[in-house]
Amino acid sequence: MQPIHTLHDFFVRTGAEVRAYHLGRRVEPCALETLADFEAGQVPWPCPWQGQARVGLVFRLGDVSDPLIWFLALPLDEQGQLVPAPRDAFLQRLLETLGRSVQQAGRSQPDDSIGNLMKDNPLAFTPSLHFQAMLHARASHDMGKPASPHLEPVEAYLSGQQPLDWQALGLQGLADYAARLDVEASRVLAGRLPALPGDVLTSLCYCLEHVDVPATLALAIRHRGEQAAAQGEIENLCACVRAVSGADLAGKWFDLLLDDPNACGPDLLAAMAGRGWRHLEHAERLPLFLTRLAETPAADFAAVARDLALIPRLRLPVLMVLREAPPGSAISQCLAGLGH
């Protein structure tokens, strides 16, 4: 067997059935070619999060029926490229564990060995419950498997067909609902949204933030968010901002929110940067966002700006805004403070 130098090599050489998912900013599919190019040092990681490439690898070896899942957080350098040493150490441990038997990984013993590799693994991490639920929902849907039994009561409740106790709705059901959302379900949900309890709205939004919601639903979510803002319900507002981050209308909503300095608390700015980063690739919106960030004492300007600058498409625009900040501006004062 040819040498194995990367995670991509491992899956190709073993003939594993594998799907990769981003687990940093949103749970969404990651092309295996992207992983291969990243490990080869040809491209920076497209969706970095807190200096890491967070990836979920769902794979099946041999005749094993249930897929295994690895949650890996690969460290990045200042250019968003892979720091290879930790990955290399993990691969060395993997190959030592499996040895030559990896080609017969359909047997139970190698399967157990692979599963045990995540124990005491410095690259392993535990995603939040919403991220875990969305990964399972996405992977099940992508692999043609049925959704969890929790989906049916969620569909009945959100369509208004059955008045259930909303507190009995399971997170996995909400995640399955979001992952399988279609145009008709979106239209029905948009009509139901004004009547949803705040707790249901928030949990649902934390799942919808991982999909691109249609315009009609996005508009309904924005209206709920504006109501939450008027009532001082910051958590619901931020959840709504995150949920519409995959919709085109998010950019104009961001503009309105950023125009009001009193609206831009640290949680709202974090929601925009964490889930709506694509809308910050804008000549006027990005400088205003960074200005509001600099004007917000409770926000960590350096950490957020650094995180945004690791995103390949935002790296140069962020650096240009920082470099061209007028003397005495909020951004300039933040940068000066970092130098002391």
N, C-alpha and C positions, 0 to 999 in steps of 0.2 A: 504494500500500500504506500502511496506517495506520502511525503511528510505532511504533517498537519501543523500549520503555523498560525491559523486564525480560527475563530469560531465558525466562520463561513466554511472554511476548509473541512472542519469536523462534520458539519451537517452534510456537505456534498460527499465526502469520502464514505460516510456511513450509510448514505442513501436514505437519510431520515426524511420523513414528511414534516416540514417545519413551516411555521408562520411567525413572522416577527411583527411586533407592535411597539410603537412609540409609547412610553409611559411617563414622559416628562411634562409637557404642557397640555396635551390631550391624549386620550387613548385612540390611536388611529393606526391603520396598517403601515408597516415599514417595508418597502421593497427589499428583497434579499440582495439585490444589486447595490442598494444604498449601503447596506451593512458591509458588503464585500469591499466597496470603494473606500469606505470609512476606515476599515481595518487595514487597508493597503496604504493609508496615508494620502489618498488622492483627493479626498473631500473632507471638509469639516462636518461635524454632526449637524443635521438641519434643524433639530428641535432640542437644543440644550436646555437643561434645567439645573440651576444651582451648580454649574460647573461640571455637570455629568451628562453622559448619554444614557438615559434610563430606557431600558428595553425589556420587553416581555417576549420570551421565546417559547412558543407552544409547539411541541414536537412529539412525534411518535416514531419509535424505532422497532423494526421487525414486526412481529405479530402482536405487540402489546396493544391492548384495546383502548385503554385510557391514556390520553396524551399527558406528558409531563410538562411542567411550566417552570421556567427559570426567570426570576426577576433579577436583572443585573444592572448595576450602576457603574458604568465605565468612566473613569476620570478623564477630564479634558484639559489640554493646556490652554494658554491664553489666546491661541488662535482657533480654539474649538476643535482641535485635532486630538486623536486618541493618544493618551499616555500609555504606551504599550506594555510596560513592565508588569502591572497588575493582571492584565489580560493574559500575558504569557505565563505568569505563575499559575493562574487558574487552569490554563490548557495543560500545563505540565502535570498538575495534580489530576486532571481528568484522564490524561493518557496513562499515568502511572496506575490509576485506579482500575481502568478497564483493560489495559494491556492489549494483547492480541485478540481477546474475546469480544472486542467491540463490534466486529463484523457479525457476530452471532447475538446481537443485542436484543433479539426477540426473546431470549431466555430470561427468566425471572431474576437471576443473579446480577447481570449487568444493569438491568432496569433499576434494581434496588441501589446499586452502586452509584448510578447517575443521580438518582434522587437524593442520596446522602451527600452528594457533592455540595449541596447548598448549605449544609450544616457547617457553621464556623467559617463560612466563605466571606472574605472581606469585601467582595464585590456584590454579594447578595443584599437585597433590601426588601422591606415589606411595604408595598404601596398602601395608600389609604383605602378604606373599605369601598368608597365610590369607584376608585380606579380598579380595584380587584373585580368588583361587580361588572363594570363596563368591559373589562378584558374578557371575562367569561362570556358575557353577552355577545360581544363582537366575534370571539373565536367560535362559539357555538353556531352563530349565524353563518360565518364564513365557511365553516366545515360542513354546512348542510344539516346540522343537528337540531333537534327541537329545542325550543326555549325551555326555561325552568318552569315548574308548575306554578310559580308565583306570578307568571305573566297574565294568566286568565283573569284573576280577580282585579288586577291593575287595569286591564282593558275594560272590564265591566264597569269599574268605578269611573275611569277617566272618560268613558263614552257616555256616562249618565244612564246606562242601562240598569244598573243595580246600586242602590244606596247602601254601600258597605261602611263599616267603621274604618275611616281612613287610617287610623292608627294600626290596623292589622295589615296594611299594605307592606310588602317586603321590599327591601332595597334591590334585591336581585330582579324582582318583577319590574320595578321602575327602569332598571338598566336594560332589561330585555325589551321593554317597550320602546325605549329611546333608540336602541340599536336596530330595531325593526320598523321604525317609524316610516310611514308612507304618506303620500299626499292626502289621501282621504282621512286617515287618522289625525293628521296635522290640522285639517280643516275642522274636524269635530272637537279636537282639543282646544283650538283657538276659541271656539264658542263656549267651552266649559271653563276656560281659564279664570274669568272674573270671579267665579264662585268657589274656586279652590281655596281651602284653608292655607294659611301662610306656611305651615310646616310641610305640607304636601308640595306646595309650590317650590319651596327651597330645595327639598330632596330631589324633585323632578328636574329642576334646573341644573343641579349638580351632575345629572346624567346627560341632559340635553346639551351641555357645554361641550360634549365630545362628538357631536354630530352637527351637520350643517342644516339647521332648521329652515323650512320654507318661509317665504316672505310673510304670508298671512299669519302664521304662528309667531314668527319673530315680532311682528307688529303688536300682537296681543300680549306677548311677554314684555315688550317695552312699555305698554300701557300699565301693566301691573307694576313694573319697576318704577314708573313715574308716580304712581299712587303710593308706593312704599316710600319713595323719597319725600313726598309731601307729608307723610305721617311719621317721618323720622325713623323708619324701619330699615336701618342700614344693611342688615344681613340680607333681607329680601331684595333690596335694590342691587346689591353686589351680585347676588345669585342670578338675577335677571340679566345684568350686564354680561356675566359670564356665559349665560345660556344663548344669547344672541350673537356671540362672538364669531360664529361661523356664517352669519348672514350679512348680506351687503349693507343693510340699513344700519349696522352697528357703527360704521364710521361716522355717519352724521349724528347719531346719538352721542357718540364720544365727543364730537365737537361741541354740542350743546352743554354737556356736563363739564367739559374742560373750560368753557367760557365762564362758568360760575365758580370762582375760587372757593366759595363756601361749601360747594358740593364735593370738592375733591379731597376727601379724607384718605388716609393711608390704605384702608381696605378697598376703596373704589379704585385707586390707582393700581393696587396690586392685582385687582381683577382684570383691568385693562391690559396690564403688562403680561400677566400669566396666561390669559386665555384669548385676548384680543390683539396679540402682538402683530398680527398680519395687517391690521388697520393702522398701525403706527408707522408703516412704510409710506409716509405722506409728508410732503415738503412743509406743510404748515402745522399739521397735527402733531408730529414728533417733537418739534421745538416747544410747542405749548405744553405737551405732556411732560417733558423734562423740566420745564419751568415750574409747573404745578408740583412736580415731585420735589424739586429743590425748595419750594416754598412751604412744604409740609414737614414740620420738625419731626413728627412721629414716623415719617417714612424713612427708610434706609436708602438714601439717594445713591450712595456708592454701590451697594449690592444690586439694586434694581438696574442701574445704568450698566454695570458690568455684565449682568445677566443678559440684558438686551443686546449688548455689543457682541456677545458670543453667537447670536443668531446670524448666520452668514449674510442674509439679505439686509440686515439692519446694522451690521458692523460699521461700514463706512458712514452711513447717515448719522448714526449716534456719535461717532468720533468727530464728524464735521460740526455737529451742533455744539458739542463740548468745546471744540477748538475755537469756534467763532462766537462764543458767548461774550456779549459786551461787558467791559469792565464795570463792576458794581452790580451786575445782574445777580439774580438769585442763584443761577447756575454757576457763575464765576465765583461767588462767595462760597458755595459748597466745595468747588474744586480747590479753592485757596485753603479751606479748612482741612481738606484731606492732606494737604502738603505739610501740615504742622504736626 
